[in-house]
Amino acid sequence: MKKQLICLALAGTVMAPMTAQAVEVANTGIDFYGSLRIMLEHAEYADDTEYKDASSRIGLKGERDLGEGLKAFAKYEVAVNLDNEGDSIGDMRYGYLGLSGDWGSFSGGKVSSPFYDAVGYYGDYMWWDSAPVYYTLDGGSRIGQSALYESPDLAGLKLKALVQIDDADNGEEGQHQLGANYSIGNLTLGAAYTDAANNNDIYGLSASYSGDGFYINGAWMDREDTGSGIDALIGVPSGKNLYTLGLSSLDDDAGSNDFDAVILAFQRSLHKDVLVWVEAMAWDGTLYGVEDSNVINVGMNFNF
């Protein structure tokens, strides 16, 4: 209920007519933003076509200059569900505040995962079925009840370190993460480590290269006592269009959930804030508990 009231208040403030109140909000330096996304999904294994939300979200973010090179910043973002006629407010995606300076930044709350930023991001470049290995091995994308340090740019090297507070309500007690990216020219390399619960530590590497009219990304991940695999893709921008081909392969330690997947996607920019896209994935083996099947998605995104 509290989340509903907060989001309704935010929407009422921002979506109101251009009155003194709206001008006052605009002058606070707080940005209201969001991305509304819908799609149709046809799954062969279910022999069904469904209307779905495609990870819509709204949020607030801003910063304050405290002087002497110090700034305070904050961000609050929640999921919204466009396929539900009832409760359309989802879980908090981000919720943190912190301080930054020449030395980097510290923040606390629900923050971005260093493992995702250093490794998972580079496989998660399509719209819906991106990075099936990363999500099968559960590398995480946002980590709650955490403290995060991010270094400044050190001649192309950026470091991140996260400590998650040990709490009885936290499913990943005592989690620690380290992530690093190094960029030189058109090449970016990444590495990350997670000290996860139940001794299922996670290791990852990534590489991204942007060429003349194309880019290539790859992410390798290994979770102890679970499995290892790679998500890789090539993208070819052409005017307002983007064509992508993805390949993923998981070697499951138990031998029962191996899979090989192919993903094809097309994106068309109708406006800098409006996208339409289609994505198809087919796989051999067992992916997300489903054996030898395929899925086709058609979607639209409106960003603001």
N, C-alpha and C positions, 0 to 999 in steps of 0.2 A: 504493500500500500504506500509506504514512504517513497519507494522508487517511482510509483505512478504519479504521486503528487508533485515530486520534484520535476519530472519530465513534462507534466502538464503545465507547470509554472514556467519552465523554460520555453516551451512552445508558445504559450500565451504571450510572453514578453517579446519574443523575436518575431512572431507572425502577426502581431498587432499592426494596425494601420500606422503610417508614418506620423506619429505624434511626438510630443516632447519626451515621453517615456522612451520611445524607440531611439531617438537621437541621444538621450542620456546613456542608454545601454551601449550604443555604438561608440560613444566617447570614453567608455571605461577601459578600452584596450583589451576587452575580453572578446574572443572570437567564438561565435556560434557556427558549427559546421555539421555536415552530415553526408551520408550516402544512402540513398534509397534504392533497393535492388529487388527485382522480381525475376522469376524464371519459370519455365515449364520444363519438367524433367520426365523423360521417357526411359524407364528401366526395363530391359528385356527380361530379367529374372522375375520381375513382378507382373510383366505383361500389362503395364499400367502407365498412364500419363498423369502427373500431378502438378498442380500450381504450388510454387514454394517461394518463400522469402529467400534471398540469396545473401544473407549476412548484412542486412541493413543496420545502420547505426547513426546516432546523433551525439553531439558532445559540445563541451565548452573548454576553452583553453586560453591562457593568457600569461603575461609576465609583468613584473614590476622592476624598474631600475632602482636599486637601493643606494647607488652611488659607489664611488671608489672601485668600480669594476665588478660589483656584486649585483646579481639579479635573483629575484624569486620567481618561480614559475609554478603552474598548476594545470592539471588536465582532468576532466571527468567525462567519461564516454559510456553510453549504455547501448545495448542492442535493442532494436525495434523490430517487430515481427509484422510483415505485411500480408501474411497468409492466415492470420487469425482474426476472426470477427470479435473475439472477446478481449482478453488481456493481451495487449500488443507490446508491453514493456518487458524487455528481457533482462538478462544479467548485466552487471557492470563489466564492461570490457577493460576500461582503464579507470584509475582513480588515484592520483598521486600529487604530491607537491614537493618542491625542493629548492635548492640554491645552486647557482652556477657562477663561475668566474674564470680567470685565465688558467686555473688549475684543473678545470673540468667541471663536473656537476655531481651532486648527491641528491637523490630523491627517495621518497618512501611511500609505500602503498601498493597498489596493483600496477605493476610496471611491465614494460616490454622485456621479454626473455633475451638475455645475451646469446643463448644458444640459437634461438630463432634468428636474431639479427645477423649473427656471424655465419650461420650455415643454412637453416631452414628457409630463409627469405629467398635464397638463390634458386631453390627448386620450386618455390611457391609463386610462380610467375604467371600462371593462367588464372581463369576466373573461378572455377568451382572444384574440379577434380585434380588440382595441382598437387604435387608432392605426396603421392600416396604412401611412399616408404616413410617419409618424415612423420606423417600423421598415424600410420600404423605403429611405428615405434614410439610414438608419443613424446616428441621432443619438447612440446610446450610452446606457446606463443606469448602468453601473458601470465605473470606469476604474482599472486597476491601475498599480502603480509610480508613484504620484502623491502630491503634496502639495496639501492643500486648506485654504483659509482661508474661514471663514464669519463674517460680521459679526453683532453683536447686532442686535436690532430697533431701527432708527433711525426712530422715529415712523412705523412702517408699512413702512419700506423695509428689505429684507434683501438683502445682496450675498454672492456666492460667487465665488471665483477658484481655478482649478486649474492646476497645472503638472505635466505628465507627464514623468518622467525619460527622457531619450534612451537607449535600450538596443537592442542588436542583436536581442534576442528580442522586442521590442515592435513589433507591427504598426502602431501609430500613433505613430511616433517624433516627439518634440518637440511633442506636442499641448498646446495651452493652451485653457482655457475660462473664460468670464465669464458669470455669470448674475445676474439681479436680479428681485425681486418687490416690488410695492408694493400694499399693501392699504388700502382706505379703505371703511369700512362693509361692505357685502356684496359689494363688487367687488374683485377681485385682478387685477392686470396683471403680465405677465412679459416679459422680453426676455433673449436669450442669444446668445453668439457662440462659435464654435469655430474656432481656427486649426489646421486638420486637415492631415494628411499629403497630399502630392501636390497641394498648392494647392487642394484641394477644401474651401474654407472653408464653414462652415455658419452661417446666420443664422436666428433664430426669434423669434416673438412669441406671446403667449398672453393670454387673458382668461377670467375665470370670474366668474359672477354667481349668487348664491344668493338666490332669491326666496321667497315664501310658498308652500311646497309644491312647489317645483321648483328646479332649478339648470341653468345653461347654461354649457358650456365650449367653448372653441375654441383651436386651436393651428395657427399657420402656420409653415412651415419651407421654407428654400431652401438647397440644396447646390449650390455652383458647379460647372458643367460636368456636372450630373446631372439636376436638376429641382427643382420646387417644388410645394407643395400644402398642403391644409388637412385637419385632423381636427376635427370638431365634434360635439357631442352635447347632448342634453337629457335630464335625469333627473327622474322624478317618484316620490318616496317616498310610500308609502301604508301606514301601519301597519308590519307586518313585511315588506312587499313593496317592491320597487324596480323600476320600469319605465324602460328607457332606449332611446333612438333615436339612432343615430350615422350621420353622413354624412362620407365621405372622398372627396377628389378629388386626383389627382396629374397634373401636366403634366410629362411626361418630355421633357428637352431633345432627345433623339434621336428622339422621336416614335413610338417602338415599344413603350413600356411605360406609356402613359397608362392610367388606370383611374378609374372612379367606383364607389364601394361604399356599400351600405346595411347597417347592423347593427342588429338588434333583440335585446334581452336582457331577461330577467326573473330576478329574484333573490328568494328567500324565506329569511328568517331563522328557523330552527327553534329557535335558541338564540343568545345573544350570540356564541358561538364556533363555531356550526355553520350553514353556508349550503348551500342547493341552488340551482342556476341552470341556465338554458338560454339559448343564444345562437345566433343565425343571421346569417350574412353572405352577401350576394350581390353580384356585381360584373360590370360590363362593362369590357372591356379586358383587360390582362395584369397580374395581381397575383401576386407571388412566382413568376413563370414560368408561371402557369396562366391560360388565357384563358376569359373568360365562363363563370363557374361559381358554385357556392354550397357552403357548409359549415354544418352544424348540430352544435352541441356541447351535451351535457348533463353537468353536473358537480356535485361536492360538495366542500366545504372544511371541514376540522376544524382550528381554530386553538387554540393553547395557548401 
